[in-house]
Amino acid sequence: MARKDRSTMPLLDHLRELRKRVIRSALFIFLFSAIGWIQYNAIITTLSAPVCDLKAAQESGSASCGALYISGVLGPLNLQLKVSFLTGVILSAPFWLYQVWAFIAPALHRKEKRNSIFFIIAATPFFSIGAVLAYYVLPLAIKVLFGFTPESLNNLIKFDDYLDFVLRLILIFGLAFELPVFLVSLNLVGVLSGKSILKPWRFAIFAITFFVAAFSPTADPLSMAALAVPLIALYFGAGGIALLVDKRRDHKSRSIGDDDAAPIESAAPIDEPTPE
C-alpha cells in the first residue's frame, strides 16, 4: 500500500502561518521605523542632497532650502511619520522578505530547509545593492526630470512628495534585486528547474520591462534602464546557476537507488525544527 503523502498543510494551518508571518513582519517594520524616527533629521538631510544642501541650510539658520517646502499644519508631522515608516520598511526588508519566503515554502524537508540558508544569506546583500544603486541613480534622475521644467518658471517641490519619491525608488530597486534570490532559492528546494526559469526568457524580459515601467516612481529612461538592464542580467545569471544545480542534482540522483530515498515528512514551517 502506498504511503500517504502528508507533505501538505491544511487551510487552517496556512491561515495561522500567514497571521504569524504578518505579525512578525509588522513587528520588524515597527522596530526599524523607530530608528527612522530617531534618525529623521540625518535621513532627510542625506536624501535632500540632490536638490539642496539641507544640512548647510540648517547650520546657517536659513529659512529655506532651494525649491523644497512643507505646507499645512500637519505637514511636518505627516512628513516625519511617512519618512519613519518607509525607512522602517526599507531597513527591515531582509527580515520581512524572509517571512514571505517562510510562508510560501512551509512544506520543506530537512535537506531543503538547509538549502533555505541561501535565501537568508543572499537576501540582505542583494537588497542592499539595489538600494545603493537607486541612491546613486537618484541625482541623475532628478537632473533629468528637472530638465523638463520650462524656462522662466520656478519648480517648487513639496518636501513630503519628494521624499516619498526617493524612498519608493530605493524600495523598488531593493525589492527588484531580490528576483534572482527567489529564483535560485526555489530551484534549490526543487520547485523550479533551470529550464523552466529560462524557457520563457522572452516573456521574462517583457515582464521585467513592464514591472520597471509600471512601478518605478520615475519615468525617465535613465533610471528605468539602470534598473531593467541589471535585472535582466540577474535573471539570466539565476537561470544559469539553476541549470548547474539541476545538473549536479541529476548526477547525484542517478547514483542513489530508490531504496535509499528519504521518506516524506509532514509539512512544517521552515524556521521550526523538524521532528526526528
N, C-alpha and C positions, 0 to 999 in steps of 0.2 A: 504493500500500500504506500502510495506516495506521501511524503512528509508534507504536512500542511504549511503553506507559506505564511508566516506570521510577521513578515517584514513590512507590514502596513500599519498605519496609525489611524485609529477611529477618528471620526469627525470631531467629537467632543474633545479628544486629546489635542487635536490640531488647534481648536479654539483656545484651549488652555495654554498651549505653547505660544500661540500668537499673542495672547494677553501678556504672558511673561516677557516676551521679547519686546513688546511695545513699552511696557513699564520700565524695563532696563534701559532701552534706548532713550526714553524721556528723562530718566534719571541722569544719564551721562550728559545729555544736552543741557539739562538744568545746571549741573555742576560746572560745565565749561562755560555756560552763559554767565555764571557768577564771575569767572575770570574775565570775560569780556566786559562786564560791568565795572570791575575794579580797574582794568587797564583801558578804560574807554578813551581817555584823552590821548594816550600813546597810540591807540589804534587809529583814531580819526586823523591825527597829525601825520601818520605814516601814509594812510590811504589817500589823503588830500594832496599829496606832493605833486602829482601830475597837473593839478590845476593851480594850486597856490602853496606857498610855504606857510602853513598854518602855525607851525611851532615858532617861527620867527615873528609872525604877526602877534602871537600871544606874548612873547617875551618883550616886544616893543610896546605893548599896550595898545595896538591898533584896534580900531572898532570894526574893521572889515578885513576880508582876505580875498582878494581877487573878485571873481564873479559869484562866489558862494554866498548863500544867505539861508536863514531859517525864518519861517513865518508861523504865526499863530501862538496862542498862549500855551498850548500843549505841545508845540513843535519840538522844543528841546528835550522834553521828557520822552515823547514818542521816538525821537531820533536815538536816544540812548538805549531805550528798550529794544528797538529794532536792531541796532548795531550789536548789542549784547547777545540777542537771540541768534542772529546769523553767525556771529563769532562762535557761539556755542555749537551750532550745527556743524560748522567747518572744523573746529578743533576736535570735536568728538566723533567725526566721521568714521575713523577706523573702528571705533567701538560699536556704533550702531550699524555699520556695514557688516560687521561680524554677526550681529544679532539677526540681520537679514539672511546671511548665509546659514546660520544655525537653524533658522526656521524653514528655509526651502530645502534643506538636506538633513532631515531629522532621522532618517532610517539607515544611517551609515553603519557598516560593520566595523569591527575594531580596527582592521587594517586601513579602511577608508577614513576612519577618524584620525589615524596618524597622518594620513595624507592631507588632512584639513589644516595641519600646521602651516602648510604652504600659504594658505589664504591669510592666516593671521600674520605671518612674517611679511608677505608681499603687499598687503592692503595699505599699510601706512606709507611706505616709501613711494608707491605709485600715486597715491592721492597727493602726497607732498610735491611730487614732481609736477603734477597737473596744476596745483595751486601756485607753485613758484613760477611756472610758465605763464599763467594768467597774470601774475603780478608784473612780470617783465614785458608782457604784451600790452598791458594797460596804458602806459604813456603813449605808445604808438597809436593805439585805438582811439584814445582821447584826442590826439593831434589830428587824426584823420576825420573824426566826427566833427570836431570844432572847425575844421576847414570848410565845412558846408555853410557856415554862418555868413549871410550876405554882408557885403561891405557897408560900413557906416551904421551897423546895428550892434548893440550890445547883447551878449548871450549871458543872461543871468541864470544861474544854476541853483536850484533848490538843493540844499545840502543833503537832506534825507533821501531824495531821489538819486543823487549822485552816489552816495554810499551804498544804497540798495543795489544800484547798478554794478558797483565794484565788487561787493561781496557775493552777489549772484554769479558774476563772471568767474570768480575764484572757485565757488562751489561747483559750478557746471564743469569747469576744466578738471577739478579734482575727481568728480564722480565719473567723468568720461574716461579718465585714465585707469579706472577700475575694470574696464572691459576685458583686457587680457587676463587679469587676475581671476575673474569669474569664469572665463572660458577654460583656462588651464586647470583651475580647481575642479570644474565639472568634468573635465577629462580625466583627472587623477582619480576621481571617485567612480569613474565608469559610466557617467551619464551621457557624455558627448564624446564621440570619436573625432580624430583629426580630420577624417574625410567629411564627416557631417558638418564640421566647422568651416572647412574651406570650399566645400562643394557649391554653396550659394554665394560665392565671393562677389558676384555682380550685385546681387541684392544687398549684401552686407555693405558694399561701398555706397550704394544708394541710400541705405538706412542710416549710415554714419553721416553722410552729407545732409540728409533730411533732418536728423537729430540736431546737428550743428546749426542749421539754418532756423529750425523751429524754436530751439531752447536757448541758444546763445543770446544774452541780453543786448549784444551789439550786432548790427547788420553790416558792418564794414567788411570787405573781402579779406583784409589783412588778418584780423583776429579769427575769422572763420577758417581761413586756410591754416593758421597757426594751430588750430585745434583739429581740423579734419585730417590733415596730412599725417601728423603723428599717430592719430587713432587708426588710420588705415594701415600704417606700418606696424603698429602694435597688434592689430587684428591678424595680419599675415604671420607675424612672429609667433603669436599664440597658437595659430594653426600649425606652424612648423614644429613647435615644441610638442604639441599634441600628437603629431604623426610619429615623432621619435618615441614618445611614451607608449603609443599603441604598438609600435614595432617591438619594443622591449617587452611589453605585456604579452604579445602573441608568442614571442620566443619562449617566455617563461611558462606560459600555459601549455605549450606543446611538450615541455619537459616534465610536466606534472600530470600524473594519471588521475583518472576520475575518482579513484579510491581515496586520494589524498585531498579531495575538495573539502573545504570547511563547511560545516552545517550553517543553515540560515539562522541568523539571530533575530530576535524581536526588535522592533523599532524602538529607538531611544534618542533623546536629544544628544547632539554631538559633543556637548560640553559636560555631559554626565558620564560617570564610569559605567562600562558595560559589565553586567554581572557575569561572573565566571560560570 
